[in-house]
Amino acid sequence: MVRHFAPMDTSERRTDDTAQHPVLRKVLIDLSIMVVLGVVLAVMGPFGSFQMPLPVRLVYWVGLAVTGYACFRPIGALVTSLGPRLDLPEWPLWIAACLLASVPVTLAVFWAGQLPGPFSLPSFETFARTYPYVLLVGSGVTVLFHQIERRKATPMAGDLRRPSEPQVENPPAPEARFLDRLSAHLGSDLLALEMEDHYVRVHTALGSELILLRMRDAVAELGGIEGAQVHRSWWVARDAVEDVKREGRNLQLVLTGGLEAPVSRARVAELKDAGWL
């Protein structure tokens, strides 16, 4: 039988490509928001910038908004991934990250005020006067983005993958609900879940992909699949463990395919009692 397929529209192809790269999609959305914020600030002209011509204000504020995002966003992503890996609370890391990211942004604010040049380093007094404002604004925007991401991840606790499908009398098993989130090419041989920022990276024997979902919600949908959360940022399937590697006081579970998952020190005794180690 010969089947005829309609050619995929270019806009549909772009949508599919973006959907397959959720991090890129998120960055593009965030940058769009920052550009809009820069335009709003340019129109308002705060902090004495209203004296500049509007085109200069647009370049000034949009440039600073994008620069601030470029400095704060990577450090925020590092906090959300590094904290669970090191078993450290997030809030001290967030404070340290905001304090650190505000330094280059403060310099950018100072140099933007010197356009078109020449450029020089600010005095300590000038830096100390500008830094608190940058820290306040940058931290506020960072916290706002962080809270929005958490709220977006919350509805994914339920199975929202196929809202148009009719309800069935017998709900699927918990493990089927999670595996149903995976792309078909990954199969169903689940190895591990790894937390990355506000996403969960799903590792199977055939590959991996990111899903916008909190770790605890993902684990809640794994009932019936034998495994354990061996770390704040890792869940591992029992059948996937092939070896245990020790590096000093740190333990790593070697999984099928060579993937390695860290073991939290707080869970070592529990895993030993369960026969994992």
DAKA-V930129 format. One record per pair of residues at least 12 apart in sequence whose C-alpha atoms are under 7 Angstrom apart, sorted by the first residue. I is the first residue (numbers start at 1). J is the second residue. D is the distance in Angstrom with one decimal. If there is no record, write none. Layout:
i = [I & I]
j = [J & J]
d = [D & D]
This chain:
i = [31 & 34 & 34 & 35 & 35 & 35 & 38 & 38 & 38 & 39 & 39 & 39 & 41 & 42 & 42 & 42 & 60 & 64 & 67 & 68 & 68 & 71 & 72 & 72 & 75 & 76 & 77 & 79 & 79 & 80 & 81 & 81 & 84 & 84 & 85 & 98 & 98 & 99 & 102 & 102 & 102 & 106 & 106 & 106 & 110 & 149 & 153 & 153 & 153 & 156 & 157 & 159 & 161 & 174 & 174 & 174 & 175 & 175 & 175 & 175 & 175 & 177 & 178 & 178 & 178 & 186 & 186 & 186 & 187 & 189 & 189 & 190 & 190 & 190 & 190 & 191 & 191 & 191 & 191 & 191 & 191 & 192 & 192 & 192 & 193 & 193 & 193 & 194 & 194 & 194 & 195 & 195 & 195 & 198 & 198 & 198 & 199 & 199 & 199 & 199 & 200 & 200 & 200 & 200 & 226 & 230 & 230 & 230 & 231 & 231 & 231 & 234 & 240 & 240 & 241 & 241 & 241 & 241 & 242 & 242 & 242 & 243 & 244 & 251]
j = [66 & 65 & 66 & 62 & 65 & 66 & 61 & 62 & 65 & 58 & 61 & 62 & 61 & 57 & 58 & 61 & 112 & 109 & 105 & 105 & 138 & 101 & 101 & 142 & 97 & 97 & 197 & 93 & 94 & 197 & 196 & 197 & 232 & 233 & 233 & 135 & 139 & 135 & 131 & 134 & 135 & 130 & 131 & 134 & 122 & 198 & 212 & 213 & 214 & 213 & 217 & 177 & 181 & 221 & 222 & 223 & 221 & 222 & 223 & 224 & 225 & 221 & 218 & 221 & 222 & 204 & 206 & 207 & 206 & 204 & 205 & 203 & 204 & 205 & 237 & 203 & 204 & 205 & 236 & 237 & 240 & 235 & 236 & 237 & 234 & 235 & 236 & 233 & 234 & 235 & 215 & 233 & 234 & 212 & 213 & 214 & 211 & 212 & 213 & 214 & 212 & 213 & 214 & 215 & 238 & 263 & 264 & 267 & 262 & 263 & 264 & 261 & 255 & 256 & 253 & 254 & 255 & 256 & 254 & 255 & 256 & 255 & 277 & 263]
d = [6.8 & 5.6 & 6.1 & 5.5 & 6.7 & 6.9 & 4.8 & 4.1 & 5.6 & 6.0 & 6.9 & 6.2 & 6.3 & 5.0 & 5.1 & 5.7 & 6.6 & 6.9 & 6.9 & 5.8 & 7.0 & 5.7 & 5.6 & 7.0 & 5.9 & 6.9 & 5.9 & 6.1 & 6.5 & 5.1 & 5.7 & 5.4 & 5.4 & 5.6 & 6.3 & 6.8 & 5.9 & 6.7 & 6.9 & 6.1 & 5.4 & 6.5 & 5.6 & 6.1 & 6.9 & 7.0 & 6.1 & 5.4 & 6.4 & 5.8 & 5.2 & 6.6 & 6.6 & 4.7 & 5.8 & 5.3 & 5.5 & 4.5 & 5.5 & 6.1 & 6.5 & 6.4 & 6.9 & 5.5 & 6.5 & 6.3 & 5.1 & 5.8 & 6.7 & 5.5 & 5.8 & 6.4 & 4.5 & 6.8 & 6.8 & 5.5 & 5.0 & 6.6 & 6.2 & 5.3 & 5.4 & 5.5 & 4.3 & 5.8 & 5.6 & 5.0 & 6.5 & 5.6 & 4.7 & 6.7 & 6.3 & 4.8 & 6.4 & 6.5 & 6.7 & 6.4 & 5.5 & 4.5 & 5.3 & 6.4 & 6.4 & 5.9 & 6.6 & 6.3 & 5.7 & 5.2 & 6.2 & 6.3 & 6.6 & 5.4 & 4.8 & 6.7 & 5.2 & 5.4 & 6.4 & 6.0 & 4.6 & 6.6 & 5.7 & 5.4 & 6.3 & 7.0 & 6.9 & 5.4]
